[in-house]
Amino acid sequence: EELLIWADNDEPGQKAAASAMEKLSKKFKVTIHTPKNKDWLDEEISKKGTILKKFENYKYKNWSKPKVVLKSLPVVKRITSNEGNELLYNFAIEETAIAKSHPDMFICSAIVAISSLAARVYDIQPTRQDPGYKESPNLWGMIISPPGSRKSSAMKKGCFTLIGDSNRKLMAEERKNQKEFVASYKKLLKLQKNLEKQEGSKLPIESDIELLKKDVKELEETLEAKPLKYKTLIVSDITSGAFLQRASRTNENILFFQDELSGLLISLKNHFKSDLRPVFLQGWNGTGEYYKETKTDGIEFIKLLSVSILGSIQPTVISPILDEIFSGRNDDGFTQRFQFLVYPDFTDEIPSNGFYNQEYLHELQSAVESLLDYYSIITNQCK
């Protein structure tokens, strides 16, 4: 209701106070105080020691003293075995005992990694009445934690310990396919060159030409029926062009792993990787195709675009990003697509068995291996 303006005892100070009083007097009862010294702060420091003393001895004696506003938040509860897979929970506890980190980081990383492989095998039908409505089980995961919390080691352990072997096997298959494709392509080029040489010779042999034409046609049909296919599950630090090429030759879920998401989020806003932003936004759905036509690059087509993302970020870095979202300056839904976020508090006692039991890890790896075997069966049947 009442407002006290404490102005400097000079022309600019009095002018500013009068202007403020004119604007504020409609809502408040405004009083201007003019100190003896030129600067109001000099008078109060020398005279009373603190500015608060002047308020106490002026006419506002009924005002209560300012109190410190404490910012208190409830402690973030840990993920327990009752809220998830007990085997995964036990694995996270064992890994936490070694890495001195937080189990929620392991659980988040492991679930996102496994869902990426599962997205190559399964679709989810949300409603029984609509069998045509399918969703992909792929996930975007983010670990929010300050420096020194060992989030990087926890994330890599949770991800690569479980699906690292599967990824290496897929990479080996990919390299084998590449070698076979390159060998067939080189053979095709050689046949085409021989055919041109026979057709351009002075005494062409018709039987040789027909035979070469037949071989060329068969090889072209083989390469068309079995195009170069990428199978690697995890990618990281990749250019926009390379990612689009890989996605178009994979047509299955790809896990984009980024240790520090801050670099990715910044690059998606500037010219370096800004063309990947709509790709990721659409790839979050995991069930549709991607089509784009440009003058320079021509047509970019991905039959099935499915993207998972896993990374970490510091609280001070994500705060301005959230401010932009809430203010409406940058709200295209990218950050909201991270369905699995953990920001653990390191205040509670982390349980531990006191020894490292690899039984949990082996059981989890067996489950992932069964997913990979099923994936291999499906891909072989599609061939």
Protein Blocks (a to p, Z undefined) as FASTA:
>chain_A
ZZcddddfbfklmmmmmmmmmmmmmmmccdddddfblblklmmmmmnopaklmmmmmmml
mbccdddddddddddddddfklmcfklmmmmmmmmmmnopafklmmmmmmmmmmmmmmmm
bccdfbfklmmbccdfbdcddddddehilmmmmmmmmmmmmmmmmmmmmmmmmmmmmmmm
mmmmmmmmmmmmmmmmmmmpmbdcfklmmmmmmmmmmmmmmmmmmccddfbfbdchiafk
lmmmmmmmnopacddddfblmlmmmmmmmmmlmmmmmmmmmmmnopaccddddfklopad
dfbacddddddddfklmmmmmmmmmnopacghlmmmmmbccdddfkbccddehiacfklm
mmmmmmmmmmmmmmmmmmmmmZZ
